[in-house]
Amino acid sequence: MGHVYTPGLKVTEFTTVRKQRILPLKGDVLVKVGDKVLPDTIIAETFLPGKAEAVNISGKLNVEAKDIELVMKKKPGDKFERGELIAQTKGIFGFLKTSYRGPFKGSLESISDITGQIIIRGEPSPINVTAYISGEVIEVIPEEGAVIESRACLIQGIFGIGGENFGKLEKIVDDPGKTVEPSDITEKHRGKILVAGSFISAQALTTACEHGVSGIVVGGFDDKDLREFLGYDIGVAITGSEKIPCTLVVTEGFSEIPMAHHTFELLSKYEGEEVSINGSTQIRAGVIRPEVVITHKDHHEQKEAGTSESGGKGVLVGSKVRAIRVPYFGKIGRVTDLPPDLKVLESESVARVLEVEFEDGVRVLIPRANVEVIEE
């Protein structure tokens, strides 16, 4: 039997999801193995050093560099508030004093009697790493973070924008083929993850942001609307760092495409549950897919389906796949044959193909590179 490896898209109700949550700098880990965590649980924290600034005190106070320590009111290591006195001359008979005050809240790092300069640094900025998903801590990485494990329903999309978010899942359409209008999104959806249908416009997505929606899962989106919504074109680098309050996960593709029934039914089944969503996407080497993670309340669910980090088993006869290039872009079907020999395509190029039967019963031959497997 033919066998091929191809990019996988997971849409599965029962799987084990593991997330490694790591600080950008070494810091303190606040959890231990066995701890139960929620998406907003802070598992590790550190501090990013404040911005350093060199100040020419000798020039500002008109004193010689060798005399700079005589005018300093703070010593290295001392903290100061915004506007607090840092250096001051004696003046003439106690009058006409020249002074320098802190431009921000920070600390004095060093004083140089050679250059006449001081180094001041702003307050460190706290950086926290949250669990992102509900689950259990299975490993602690000292000074860096932890690994969280959860039995969950995992739905991956093909494109997304926006970072990590979480909220309760709510449907705003009853048909996966319905287009979402701006009027469908109201203030009552604040903090929710919304399940949409086949399409959402830039105007509707903007409305969602205005109403504080945490995330939207939809079948299709237009690249022109993406440019209109963000105000710029997205390049080939990873997405997910966009400064937007509402995370978007597109499950099918660009244009108006009904959400796959299996995906829509899974999301509908867990309406009202707390879910995590992440729009980070990378389509180059080291593929990163946007996702929706719904943790099962029963973490000991008996149905096993591997872990989200597993490499997958490739495509076999019977595998569910989606076409990712025209003329069948977005269509879903089952693999019925994996011919081992190379085939000549209409473009006169030669490639390995597979036979797919789409949901409407039509069977076609498609290059293996033109499909992605939907791992159920």
Secondary structure, DSSP 8 states (H G I E B T S, - for coil): ---B---EEEEEEEEEEEEEEE-SS--EE---TT-EE-TT-EEEEEEE---EEEEEHHHHHT--GGGHHHHBSS-TT-EE-TT-EEEE---BTTBS--EEE-SSSEEEEEE-TTT-EEEEEE--EEEEEE--SSEEEEEEETTTEEEEEEEEEEEE-SEEES-EEEEEEEES-SSTT-EE-GGG--GGGTT-EEE--SEE-HHHHHHHHHTT--EEEEEEE-HHHHHHHHSS---SS-------SSEEEEEEEESS----HHHHHHHHHTTTSEEEEE---B-SSS-B--EEEEE-S-TT-S----BTTS----B-TT-EEEE-STTSTT-EEEEEE--SS-EE-TTS-EE-EEEEEETTS-EEEEEGGGEEEEE-
